[in-house]
Amino acid sequence: MAQTHDVLIIGGGLVGASLALALDRAGVAATLVDAAPPAAMPAVFDQRNLSFADATVNALTALGVMQRLRAPAGAIRRIHASRNGDFGRVLLDAADYGRDSFGQVVVARDFGAALESRLAELPRVVRLRPARFLGFGDLADGLREVRVGGGDGERILRARLVVAADGTDSAVRNALGIAVGRHDYRQRLFVARLRTQRAPDGIAYERLGDDGPTALLPRGDGAWGLVHGVAEAEADRVAGLADRDFMLRVQDAFGWRAGRFLEVGERSPYPALRVVAQQTTAQRAVLVGNAAQTLHPIGAQGFNLGLRDALTLAELIAGADDPGADALLEAHAARRHEDRTRTLAFSDGMARVTASRVPLMRPLRGLGLAALDRVPSLQALLAGGAMGYRGDVPALCRRGAA
């Protein structure tokens, strides 16, 4: 007999694990299918610097995750955005909006350890690992059959709802036959820990350029989290640079606002891609996180958007008799529409416009930056998006969530 599960989450990364915690908090049993063995964490929990919006910090605090971080998070109290070669800049201050910060900077590996610690405490969450999604079987009687493979061979599971949280190249999405729109920005983003003459003081810098952004994020350990955009054609050469030469390159792209660059840690390159599912639901299935949409990392919107996917789903399931009912999945798509549409448009627009080499774009960009810096209503929209308050916000994202 195939095992039957109410909610079967495929993917134990950032969004999948967070969804399991949110469902448990709501009193809903969930099963997490994770390719990583028990002694290891998924590969996504690496040395990347994650920028958690204020709404994300609220939710992860309510889920008991932020309290488990081993290293201190770095508060983002101000945001400074400018473009190399253009006039104008945008400076946002959280205090102007009655907030202590726009969010926090957390190292992905530390976040993974905190999630793992919380998951280990929850007996209601069933974890199958190492296990991989292999495909679907029959769909009948309100249940979808799922084939998974692991150390004990292949087995069949049955689920009332299958959640695809298995990343950009989602096998579940492909098996459902959901098409995607894909765009390669032809950039590689190098991520590293950076130490400079000036220690972080709560400012997150985003210096835009022809080949992508160069961002410095204030970590909690006295160093900066660096993201440096490089044209795809240059990526291999930049990867081979000695640390000193790499820092000189980044210093030239960023400038001297943080003083001289002194030391850089291990560098990891990531492609800048936009992969957007044309629909986020199917019969007895839903896509969340990068399986639903992968964004250019400019503005650090990706995980924050995916977490809001998961938290909205958990809210809807908590009050439902059938977690995979058509009406529930339609409600999920409707609630996520505004946030998803606006965030995708913002991320893609910023990535394309700020990297454009068209001569006419230079004065237009400068005027746009000047307007964002001087028009309070435009600043408020930008600040609200940076803090994660866009569209129908899940209850756990609001400050003081019980």
Buried (B, 14 or more C-beta within 10 A) or exposed (E): EBBEBBBBBBBBBBBBBBBBBBBBBBEBBBBBBBBBEEEEBBEBBBBBBBBBBBBBBBBBBBBBBBEBBEBBBBBBBBBBBBBBEBEBBBBBBBEEBEBEBBBBBBBBBBBBBBBBBBBEEBEEBBBBBBBBBBBBBEBEEEBBBBBBBBEEEEBBBBBBBBBBBBBBEBBBBBBBEBEBEEBEBBBBBBBBBBBBEEBBEBBBBBBBBBBBBBBBBBBBBEBBBBBBBBBBEEBEEBBEBEBEEBBEBBBEBBEEEBEEBEEBBEBEBBBBBBBBBEEBBBEBBBBBBBBBBBBBBBBBBBBBBBBBBBBBBBBBBBEBEBBBBEEBBEBBBEBBEEBBEBBBEBBBEBBBBBBBEEEEBBEEBBEBBBEBBEEEEBBEBBBBBBBBBBBEBBBBBEEEBE
